[in-house]
Amino acid sequence: MSKLHLEVLTQEAEIFSSDIDLVVAPGADGQIGILPGHVALLTQLTAGELYIFDGPRIEILAVGGGLLDVHNNEVSVMADSAVRADEIDIFKVEEAKKKAEEALKQGLSEREYALASADLRRAVFELKVARRRHLWK
């Protein structure tokens, strides 16, 4: 059976690179599944869960939006942010969430408010992904 080569990249690092069977990504219009032989595609991703299937193994990444490019059985995800679900430190993310919530209660400039709001959204999303991963185990 043919495979896809998947790379998940952020500005900071390569998060994932391997041959896989299937990837399901959070597309702008809903979940999109990519199997070997998929037609060429360039699409926007929203914040969501990226599911990677390789045989019986399933890996989940929390991605914060970005782009997905498919070409000749190669899939590239250029994510605004990405973290493996099993690497999310729940206690650290809960602290970041509390810090962002407290910051939002302060008199912030428009820029500071936008940054604190983004931090809060990311923390809430990462907690959701981490907790869902624990349900799968």
VOZADO-679612 format. One record per atom (N, C-alpha, C): x negated, y, z; residue in three letters. Coordinates in pm, whole numbers, plus 50000, padded with zeros to 5 digits. Each point is the difference from the previous one (the first is absolute). Layout:
residues N
XYZALA ...
end
This chain:
residues 137
499154988250000MET 500855011850000MET 499115012450000MET 500365009949922SER 499175012049995SER 500235008550124SER 499075008650024LYS 500025008650119LYS 499935014649957LYS 500315008650094LEU 499815014449987LEU 498765003850080LEU 499305010149956HIS 498955005550086HIS 500555012950058HIS 500065000850133LEU 500545011650068LEU 498905007450074LEU 499985013249982GLU 499145008850077GLU 500865010750063GLU 499845002050130VAL 500685010750071VAL 498925009550051VAL 500085012549954LEU 498985009950031LEU 500625012350062LEU 499255006250091THR 500335013350050THR 498805008749969THR 500085012850032GLN 498855008749979GLN 498824995750086GLN 500304993650114GLU 498954996550094GLU 499374986349975GLU 500784990349950ALA 499474986349995ALA 500814991049907ALA 499394988749968GLU 500714989349933GLU 500634991550111GLU 501324998950001ILE 500714993250106ILE 500194985249969ILE 500184996849871PHE 500254986249961PHE 499514998049858PHE 499404988449973SER 499604996449865SER 499924984849992SER 500914994249919SER 500014985349988SER 500944995949887SER 499884987649958ASP 500944994249905ASP 501184994650078ASP 501205002849952ILE 501234996650072ILE 501054994649903ILE 501124995350056ASP 501104994949919ASP 501075010549971ASP 500275008750098LEU 501115009449989LEU 499765011750094LEU 500395012049957VAL 499995011650088VAL 501375006749989VAL 500545003950114VAL 501275007350005VAL 499695013450065VAL 500315010749926ALA 499625013550042ALA 501225009150014ALA 499875010350084PRO 501105009650019PRO 500025010649890PRO 500654997049890GLY 500095009449888GLY 500925011650032GLY 499885010549922ALA 500825011950022ALA 501494997049986ALA 500364990049919ASP 501414996449980ASP 500374987050070ASP 499194995550093GLY 500254987450071GLY 498824990649988GLY 500134988350061GLN 498924990249998GLN 499734995349858GLN 498724998049967ILE 499614995049870ILE 499074988150019ILE 500324988949932GLY 499184988150006GLY 499164998749875GLY 498734996550019ILE 499084998549888ILE 499464985750003ILE 500244992849891LEU 499494986549980LEU 498995000149886LEU 499184989449987PRO 499104999349884PRO 500795001449870PRO 499435007149905GLY 500655002149872GLY 500905012249995GLY 500065007650109HIS 500855012050003HIS 499545009949894HIS 500955007049941VAL 499665010349901VAL 499245011450068VAL 499275007549918ALA 499265011650053ALA 500995009750065ALA 499585005750112LEU 500895008550078LEU 499185009750083LEU 500475012250009LEU 499455009850093LEU 501215006050070LEU 500044998850134THR 501165004950074THR 499575005950132THR 500855008650052GLN 499765006250129GLN 500484990750111GLN 499274999950110LEU 500404992450120LEU 500465009650108LEU 500924995350081THR 500425007550118THR 499374993350122THR 500145006150114ALA 499534993750123ALA 500804987250021ALA 499334989350029GLY 500694987450019GLY 499044988550022GLY 500574988149993GLU 499224987950021GLU 499604993949867GLU 498734996749987LEU 499474993249883LEU 499794985550041LEU 500734990949935TYR 499914985750031TYR 499094993449898TYR 499024992450049ILE 499054993149913ILE 500154985050025ILE 500314992749894PHE 500224985650009PHE 498884992849927PHE 499374990650068ASP 498974991649938ASP 500204985950054ASP 500664991549923GLY 500364986850048GLY 500905001650122GLY 499714992750107PRO 500845001150120PRO 499675012250087PRO 498935007049965ARG 499565011550081ARG 500745012649958ARG 500475007750098ILE 500655012849976ILE 499285010550083ILE 499625010849935GLU 499375011150070GLU 500865012449979GLU 500135008150104ILE 500805012149992ILE 499115012050026ILE 500135010049915LEU 499305012750018LEU 501035011050013LEU 499735009550086ALA 500825012150009ALA 499345010349910ALA 500715004349895VAL 499455010049910VAL 500815012950012VAL 499315010949992GLY 500645013050016GLY 500265007049869GLY 500424992549898GLY 500245005849869GLY 498774999149913GLY 500145004349875GLY 498894999749907GLY 500454995849862GLY 499094993149928LEU 500284995449864LEU 499674985249987LEU 500744993249913LEU 499754986149968LEU 499814999049849LEU 498914993649957ASP 499684998549859ASP 499834985249970ASP 500714995149897VAL 499904986149957VAL 499484999949857VAL 498954992149976HIS 499454998949865HIS 499214986949989HIS 500404991349909ASN 499284987349976ASN 499774991850126ASN 501054997550076ASN 499934992150123ASN 499095006250107ASN 499765012849990GLU 499285007350104GLU 500945010650057GLU 500144999950131VAL 500885009450069VAL 499135008750091VAL 500125013049980SER 499285009550084SER 501015008350076SER 499845000650130VAL 500825008650084VAL 499085010850055VAL 500285012449960MET 499265011450052MET 500915006450103MET 499774996650126ALA 500915003950108ALA 499545012750069ALA 500985008150040ASP 499695011750081ASP 499404995650133ASP 500564989250056SER 499454993650119SER 500404985449993SER 499214991550061ALA 500324985750003ALA 499294993650118ALA 500714990950065VAL 499434992750112VAL 500634986150002VAL 499184990150027ARG 500514986350012ARG 500844999350127ARG 501154993449988ALA 500914999050115ALA 499324993950121ALA 499144990149978ASP 499344993450114ASP 498895008550061ASP 499675011349938GLU 498975008950056GLU 500615012250070GLU 501325000950001ILE 500645011450066ILE 499944998150151ILE 499405009450068ASP 499914999850146ASP 501255006950054ASP 500964992050047ILE 501305005250042ILE 499855010550110ILE 499134997650096PHE 499835009650110PHE 499445013349949PHE 499034999349909LYS 499415012249944LYS 501035007749918LYS 500814992849922VAL 501025006549918VAL 501105006050087VAL 500374993050108GLU 501005005750092GLU 499495012950063GLU 498725000550033GLU 499415012250055GLU 500025011349897GLU 499674996649874ALA 500035010149894ALA 501435005249980ALA 500974991050012LYS 501415004049987LYS 500395009750111LYS 499634996750125LYS 500315008850112LYS 499335013749984LYS 498754999849955LYS 499265012549980LYS 500685008749893LYS 500434993649891ALA 500685007549893ALA 501335005450049ALA 500754992150077GLU 501285004550053GLU 499815012050093GLU 498974999550083GLU 499715011250090GLU 499605012449922GLU 499194997949897ALA 499555011449919ALA 501185006949932ALA 500984992249956LEU 501175005649932LEU 500865008550093LEU 499864998050131LYS 500775007950097LYS 499355013550026LYS 498775001849955GLN 499255012350022GLN 500315010149891GLN 499625012250023GLY 500145010449898GLY 498874998849899GLY 500254993349891LEU 498954997249902LEU 500175008849876LEU 498875002149933SER 500075006649870SER 500664990249902SER 500385005149885GLU 500664991449899GLU 499094988449961GLU 498725002849982ARG 499034989649962ARG 499854989750111ARG 499855004650124GLU 499844990850114GLU 501264991450017GLU 501155005749978TYR 501264992650010TYR 500054989049893TYR 499605003449879ALA 500014990249890ALA 499034988650030ALA 498835003150054LEU 499034989650034LEU 500504991150113LEU 500595005950103ALA 500534992250111ALA 501164991249954ALA 500845005349911SER 501114992249946SER 499494988149920SER 498965002249920ALA 499414989149922ALA 499394989450092ALA 499325004550105ASP 499434990650098ASP 501094991650065ASP 501115006450034LEU 501114992950063LEU 500614989849904LEU 500235003849875ARG 500564990749902ARG 499094987949981ARG 498705002649991ARG 499054988949981ARG 500004990850121ARG 500005005550119ALA 499994991850121ALA 501264991550010ALA 501155006049974VAL 501274992550006VAL 499984988749897VAL 499535003049881PHE 499964989849895PHE 499044988650035PHE 498815003450049GLU 499034989650036GLU 500534991350114GLU 500695005850096LEU 500604992150107LEU 501044990349944LEU 500815004749908LYS 501014991549937LYS 499344988249930LYS 498955002649923VAL 499314989449926VAL 499344990150096VAL 499345005150104ALA 499334991350096ALA 501014991150073ALA 501125005850039ARG 501014992050071ARG 500644989649909ARG 500245003549874ARG 500574990449906ARG 499024988549977ARG 498715003049994ARG 499004989649980ARG 500034990150114ARG 500185005050123HIS 500064991050117HIS 501234991049995HIS 501085004549938LEU 501194991649985LEU 499764988549903LEU 499105002149901TRP 499724989849900TRP 499134988950056TRP 499285002750105LYS 499074990050055LYS 500714990050086LYS 
end
